[in-house]
Amino acid sequence: MDTIEIGFEALGKDHWSEHETRNVRLVIGFVQKLMNDHDFDAVLREFGNPHYRQHNRNIPDGMEALVNYVRDFTKRYPDYCYDVKRIYADADYVIFHSHVTTRRRDRGNDRRGINVIDTWRISDGQIVEHWDSLQPMNAFMRFFFLLIGGRIANDNGVF
């Protein structure tokens, strides 16, 4: 599998504080290992913590639940990856605007896959909270979201 690399050099901003830069680097490492490398053991070892709260209503709280969700998804779609287009940082919050695809041939085609905006909150050097907004870009993805959209796995709300 050709792995997409999230490049801090290309996406980082000079105006970020040291604190924001640390948080961005933390989230880049997390997303790279989880979404692109599919190195689930490393994610649990390096980023697992008992304080991870999930606001995507389809995924239960906890880093292990997130890893299990992505692990199951990548069994069906082994070429699943995140191509991060923009990164924003504001103190303890890091936001990625990304193009997610499930098939290698769809990478770079903004008419396929999913337009995703993820927001993470960092506390004491740990990722502790996550929100996302997902826009399926083609009929297959819209259908897939229709199928999974009704399953609620946590009571955290989307805001």
N, C-alpha and C positions, 0 to 999 in steps of 0.2 A: 504494500500500500504506500502510495506517495503521501507523506505527511505534510500538512500545511503547518508552517511555523508562524507563530505570532511574534512579530518583530518589534521590540521596544524602541529600537533606533528609528524605525519608520513611523511609529505611532505615538511616541512620547512627546511631551511638550516641555519647552524650557521654562514656562511660567509655573509649573507645578512646584509645590514646596517639597522638601525632603520627605516629609510625612506622606504626602500624596504619591510621590514617586515610589516609596516603599510599598504602599498599598497597591499601586498599579502593578508593580513587579510581582507581588504576591498573587494577585488575581491572574496575571498572565501565566505564571507557573501552574496554577490550579487548572485553568481552562485548557492550557496546552496538554497537560497530562490526562485530564478527564475526557475532553471532547475530541482531541486530535490524536494523541498517542494511545488512548484507551488503556493507560497504565493504572488500573484501578487499585492495585495494592499500594502503589506509591501515593495515590490520592488519599487513601485512608491513613497511611502512615504519616504523611506530611501535613495533611489539612484536616484530618478527622478531629472533631471536637464535639463535646456534648451540648454545645450551645447553638448549633446550626438550625436556623428557623427558615422554613421554606414557604414562599407565598405563591408559587405555582400550585394551583389547587389539585393538580393531578399527582403530585409527589408528596409523600409523607415527610415530616420533619426528620432531621438527622442526616449527617453526611453519609452514613451507610445506606440509608434509603435512597439517596440521590445516586450513589454509585451503583446500587442494584438496578435502579431505573435505567440509567445510561447503559449499563452492562447488557441488560435485556434488549434494549433498543439496538445496540451494536451487533447483537447476534443476528437480528433480522437485516440490519443495514451496516455491514462491516466498513463501508466507505464513508460513513457518517463523519462529518467534520465541521468545524467553525472556521470561517475565514473572517477575521476581525477587520473591519473597515475603519472604525474610529474608536478612540478611547477618550473618555471624559473623567476627570477626577475632581472631587469636591470634599476635602477633609477626609472623613471616614467612609465616603461613598465612591465607588468606581463603577462606571457605566461603559459597557461595550455595545457598539452597533455592529452587527455581524450578518453575514450571509451563511446560512446553514444549508448544507446539501447532504443527501443520503446516497447519491450516486456520483462516482468520480466524473463521469461525462457531463454532469450538470454544474460542476465547479466553474465559477466565473460567469455563468448565465443567470442574470438577475430576473429571468422569467420562470425560473425553476427554484425549488427549495423553499426556504423560509427566511423572511426578514425578521431578525430578532434584536430586541433591545433588552439587555440584562443589566440589572443593578444589584450590586453587592454592598453590604455594610461590613466594615472591618472594625474590630475592637480588640485592642491589645495584641495586634499582630495575627489575629485569627479571623477567618471569614465566618460571620455569625448570622447573616441574613441575606436572602436573595428574593428578588422580584423579577418577572420578565413580562414582555409583551411580544406576542408572536403573530406574524402576518404570513400565512401560507401564500406562495406565489403562483401555484399552478393547481389544476383540478385534482390531481392525486393528493397533494398535501391538504387541500381544503377538505376532501373526503376523509382523509386520515384524521384530521382534527375534529371533524364531526363525530367520528366513531369514538374517540377518546375524550371528547369535551365534557361529557356528563359525569365522569367519575371524579368524585371529590375525595381526596386522601388526607386533607388537614382542614382545620377550622380557623386558619390564620387570616383569611381574607386577602384580597388582592392589593390592598393599600396599607 
